[in-house]
Amino acid sequence: MRISTQMLYDSGTSRMMDRSSDLLKIQNQMATGRRVVTPSDDPIAASSALLVTQAKDINTQFMANQGAAKDALSSMEGKLDSVNDLLIYVKQRAIQSNVGTMTPADRQAIATDIRARFDELTALANSNDALGGYIFAGYQSDTQPFVGTLSSGVSYVGDQGARTLQVSSSRVMPVTNSGSEIFMEIPGVNGEFSTSALNSNTGTATIDGGSVTGSYTGDQYKITFSAPGTYDVVDTTTGASVVSGGSYTSGQPISFAGIQVTISGNPATSDSFSVAPGGSTDIFSTMKNLISGLEGPQGASFDSLLAQSLTRLDASQENVLRVTSSVGSRLNENESLESIGSQANVQYQATYSRLIDLDYAQASSDLMQKSTALEAAQKAFLKTTGLSLFNYIS
């Protein structure tokens, strides 16, 4: 085989370029700390690393959502705690108003105090989150949810929605509760109807919240005492008489039309009690009625109103505590998800490092080897290209 001088030069140059390329690759790897600098270095590892990176990015976004959820739930929990404290205080003041030594002026002072608490409750119900949105407005975070005053009554203009955040691949967590659920839809004792005493009553009898014992039709009823020991029940929805001349004993249940109520105390002739459909009330009207009773004339009607107000305040507090418990459960769940997310990120990083990162000990050895190979190629090239017949002509 005939080997030309050009072939020697081309072959030597090619070998040196190959060795230089190998050395440059090792240098780039050591400079970046990555074994896979380009996908061609290890296509399988590069593809797997891309999938790991995408999974880690998604997990990082979930963790950001978990942080936002924690902020929202913590803010709501703080407001609910304040509402609970307010209800406890109002209950204490209401009980204090029934002490026998209380004068009308004392009760007026308590009413003034509870008026201030009413305004405080309205402010809490219209609380904002860190971003300025209304916490209890449902989806309408830019709309003030509760409007009105003590005299006009407070109404809810938000919606029933609960804002959510996706905090994991399989969990969409509610981070708010609607104000209607917390402040306006307070379940009654039985959930079907509510009871009350007429303000015109002059006796000392009071009525409890009652219970459903059969098929309650949803009609409204009126229990009227024709004499202190005798009562009549009329269905005011239809006008029909339900009970005529019933015998009254204090503390004994009165049953009719699938419901049961208990009246205690000494009713006066013509005293009446109402049973109205609808098993829920709202905190604002409960406080409004209590204030009106404290500022009005004292007597049997006030005693009945106070008993009813305390029952409804208890129900309001139980409802707030129920929602607070739900918020606490979500906070605990979110904390667990944060821990799981942190551990997943550590695992993703370890997997990515295993696929991509450089073994410096191995790379240092390869660098020496590639340097030696390049040096050998260079010397071989010089030696080969230095051969010439003219060196042997004297």
BELJOSUL-V675818 format. One record per residue. N is the residue number from 0. RES is the residue in one small letter. OMEGA is omega as a letter, one per 40 degrees, with the letter a starting at -180 (999 if undefined). BURIAL is b if it has 9 or more other ideal C-beta (glycine too) atoms within 8 Angstrom, else e. D_CENTER is the distance of its C-alpha to the mean C-alpha in whole Angstrom. Layout:
<<N,RES,OMEGA,BURIAL,D_CENTER> <N,RES,OMEGA,BURIAL,D_CENTER>>
This chain:
<<0,m,a,e,85> <1,r,a,e,85> <2,i,a,e,83> <3,s,i,e,83> <4,t,a,e,82> <5,q,i,e,79> <6,m,i,e,78> <7,l,a,b,78> <8,y,a,b,76> <9,d,a,e,73> <10,s,a,e,73> <11,g,i,b,72> <12,t,i,b,70> <13,s,i,e,68> <14,r,a,b,67> <15,m,i,b,67> <16,m,i,e,64> <17,d,a,b,62> <18,r,i,b,62> <19,s,i,b,61> <20,s,i,e,58> <21,d,a,b,57> <22,l,i,b,58> <23,l,i,e,55> <24,k,i,b,53> <25,i,i,b,53> <26,q,i,b,53> <27,n,i,b,50> <28,q,a,b,48> <29,m,i,b,49> <30,a,a,e,48> <31,t,a,e,44> <32,g,a,e,44> <33,r,i,b,43> <34,r,i,b,45> <35,v,i,b,44> <36,v,i,b,44> <37,t,a,e,45> <38,p,a,e,44> <39,s,i,e,48> <40,d,i,b,48> <41,d,a,e,46> <42,p,a,e,44> <43,i,i,e,43> <44,a,a,b,41> <45,a,i,b,40> <46,s,i,b,39> <47,s,i,b,37> <48,a,i,b,35> <49,l,i,e,34> <50,l,i,e,32> <51,v,i,b,31> <52,t,i,b,30> <53,q,i,e,28> <54,a,i,b,26> <55,k,i,b,25> <56,d,i,e,24> <57,i,i,b,22> <58,n,i,b,20> <59,t,i,b,20> <60,q,i,e,18> <61,f,i,b,16> <62,m,i,b,16> <63,a,i,e,15> <64,n,i,b,12> <65,q,i,b,11> <66,g,i,b,12> <67,a,i,b,10> <68,a,i,b,7> <69,k,i,b,8> <70,d,a,b,9> <71,a,a,b,7> <72,l,i,b,4> <73,s,i,b,8> <74,s,i,b,9> <75,m,i,b,7> <76,e,i,b,8> <77,g,i,e,12> <78,k,i,b,12> <79,l,i,b,12> <80,d,i,b,14> <81,s,i,b,16> <82,v,i,b,16> <83,n,i,b,17> <84,d,i,e,20> <85,l,a,b,21> <86,l,i,b,22> <87,i,a,b,23> <88,y,a,b,26> <89,v,i,b,27> <90,k,i,b,27> <91,q,a,e,30> <92,r,i,b,31> <93,a,i,b,32> <94,i,i,e,33> <95,q,a,b,36> <96,s,a,b,37> <97,n,i,e,39> <98,v,a,e,41> <99,g,a,e,44> <100,t,a,e,45> <101,m,i,b,43> <102,t,i,e,45> <103,p,i,e,44> <104,a,i,e,43> <105,d,i,b,41> <106,r,i,b,39> <107,q,i,b,39> <108,a,i,e,38> <109,i,i,b,35> <110,a,i,b,34> <111,t,i,e,34> <112,d,a,b,32> <113,i,i,b,29> <114,r,i,b,30> <115,a,i,e,29> <116,r,i,b,26> <117,f,i,b,25> <118,d,i,b,25> <119,e,i,b,23> <120,l,i,b,20> <121,t,i,b,21> <122,a,i,e,20> <123,l,a,b,17> <124,a,i,b,16> <125,n,a,b,17> <126,s,i,b,15> <127,n,i,e,14> <128,d,a,b,12> <129,a,a,e,14> <130,l,i,e,16> <131,g,i,e,17> <132,g,i,b,14> <133,y,a,b,14> <134,i,a,b,10> <135,f,a,b,11> <136,a,a,b,13> <137,g,i,b,12> <138,y,a,e,13> <139,q,a,b,16> <140,s,i,b,14> <141,d,a,e,18> <142,t,i,b,19> <143,q,a,e,19> <144,p,a,b,17> <145,f,a,b,20> <146,v,i,e,23> <147,g,a,e,26> <148,t,i,e,28> <149,l,a,b,29> <150,s,a,e,32> <151,s,a,e,31> <152,g,a,b,28> <153,v,i,b,24> <154,s,a,e,23> <155,y,a,b,20> <156,v,i,e,20> <157,g,i,b,17> <158,d,a,e,16> <159,q,a,e,14> <160,g,i,e,12> <161,a,a,b,8> <162,r,a,b,8> <163,t,i,e,8> <164,l,i,b,9> <165,q,a,b,12> <166,v,i,b,12> <167,s,a,b,15> <168,s,a,e,18> <169,s,a,e,17> <170,r,i,b,13> <171,v,a,e,11> <172,m,i,b,7> <173,p,a,b,5> <174,v,i,b,3> <175,t,i,b,4> <176,n,a,b,7> <177,s,i,b,10> <178,g,i,b,13> <179,s,i,b,15> <180,e,a,b,13> <181,i,a,b,13> <182,f,a,b,16> <183,m,a,b,18> <184,e,a,e,18> <185,i,a,b,19> <186,p,i,e,21> <187,g,a,b,25> <188,v,a,b,26> <189,n,i,b,28> <190,g,a,e,25> <191,e,a,b,28> <192,f,i,b,30> <193,s,a,b,30> <194,t,i,b,33> <195,s,i,b,35> <196,a,i,b,38> <197,l,a,b,40> <198,n,a,e,41> <199,s,a,e,45> <200,n,a,b,45> <201,t,i,b,47> <202,g,a,b,47> <203,t,a,e,45> <204,a,i,b,43> <205,t,a,b,39> <206,i,i,b,37> <207,d,a,b,34> <208,g,i,b,31> <209,g,i,b,33> <210,s,i,e,33> <211,v,a,b,33> <212,t,a,e,36> <213,g,a,e,37> <214,s,i,e,37> <215,y,a,b,36> <216,t,a,e,37> <217,g,i,e,34> <218,d,i,b,37> <219,q,a,b,38> <220,y,i,b,40> <221,k,i,b,42> <222,i,a,b,44> <223,t,i,b,47> <224,f,i,b,49> <225,s,i,b,53> <226,a,a,e,54> <227,p,a,b,52> <228,g,a,e,52> <229,t,a,b,52> <230,y,i,b,49> <231,d,i,b,49> <232,v,a,b,46> <233,v,i,b,46> <234,d,a,b,43> <235,t,i,b,43> <236,t,a,e,41> <237,t,a,e,45> <238,g,a,e,47> <239,a,i,e,48> <240,s,a,e,49> <241,v,i,b,47> <242,v,i,b,49> <243,s,i,e,52> <244,g,i,e,53> <245,g,a,b,51> <246,s,a,e,52> <247,y,i,b,49> <248,t,a,e,48> <249,s,i,b,46> <250,g,i,e,43> <251,q,a,e,44> <252,p,i,e,42> <253,i,a,b,43> <254,s,i,e,42> <255,f,i,b,42> <256,a,i,b,41> <257,g,i,b,39> <258,i,a,b,37> <259,q,i,b,38> <260,v,i,b,38> <261,t,i,b,39> <262,i,a,b,41> <263,s,i,b,42> <264,g,a,b,45> <265,n,i,e,48> <266,p,i,b,47> <267,a,i,b,50> <268,t,a,e,52> <269,s,i,e,50> <270,d,a,b,47> <271,s,i,b,44> <272,f,a,b,40> <273,s,i,b,38> <274,v,a,b,36> <275,a,i,b,34> <276,p,a,e,32> <277,g,a,e,28> <278,g,a,b,26> <279,s,i,b,23> <280,t,i,b,24> <281,d,a,b,22> <282,i,a,b,21> <283,f,a,b,23> <284,s,i,b,26> <285,t,i,b,26> <286,m,i,b,27> <287,k,i,b,29> <288,n,i,b,31> <289,l,i,b,31> <290,i,i,b,33> <291,s,i,e,35> <292,g,i,b,36> <293,l,a,b,37> <294,e,a,e,39> <295,g,i,e,41> <296,p,a,e,44> <297,q,i,e,43> <298,g,a,e,44> <299,a,a,b,44> <300,s,i,b,41> <301,f,i,b,39> <302,d,i,b,39> <303,s,i,b,38> <304,l,i,b,35> <305,l,i,b,34> <306,a,i,b,34> <307,q,a,b,32> <308,s,i,b,29> <309,l,i,b,29> <310,t,a,b,28> <311,r,i,b,25> <312,l,i,b,24> <313,d,i,b,24> <314,a,i,b,22> <315,s,i,b,19> <316,q,i,b,19> <317,e,i,e,18> <318,n,i,b,16> <319,v,i,b,14> <320,l,i,b,14> <321,r,i,e,13> <322,v,i,b,9> <323,t,i,b,9> <324,s,i,e,11> <325,s,i,b,8> <326,v,i,b,5> <327,g,i,b,8> <328,s,i,e,9> <329,r,i,b,6> <330,l,i,b,8> <331,n,i,e,11> <332,e,a,b,11> <333,n,i,b,10> <334,e,i,b,13> <335,s,i,e,15> <336,l,i,b,14> <337,e,i,b,15> <338,s,i,e,18> <339,i,i,b,19> <340,g,i,b,19> <341,s,i,b,21> <342,q,i,e,24> <343,a,i,b,24> <344,n,i,b,25> <345,v,i,e,27> <346,q,i,e,29> <347,y,a,b,29> <348,q,i,b,31> <349,a,i,e,33> <350,t,i,b,34> <351,y,i,b,34> <352,s,i,e,37> <353,r,a,e,39> <354,l,a,b,39> <355,i,a,b,40> <356,d,a,b,41> <357,l,i,b,44> <358,d,a,e,47> <359,y,i,e,48> <360,a,i,e,51> <361,q,a,e,52> <362,a,i,b,52> <363,s,i,b,54> <364,s,i,e,57> <365,d,i,b,56> <366,l,i,b,57> <367,m,a,e,60> <368,q,a,e,61> <369,k,i,b,61> <370,s,i,b,62> <371,t,i,e,65> <372,a,i,b,65> <373,l,i,b,65> <374,e,i,e,68> <375,a,i,e,70> <376,a,i,b,70> <377,q,a,b,71> <378,k,i,e,74> <379,a,i,b,75> <380,f,i,b,75> <381,l,a,e,77> <382,k,a,e,79> <383,t,a,b,80> <384,t,i,b,80> <385,g,i,e,83> <386,l,i,e,85> <387,s,i,e,88> <388,l,a,e,92> <389,f,i,e,93> <390,n,a,e,92> <391,y,i,e,95> <392,i,a,e,97> <393,s,999,e,100>>
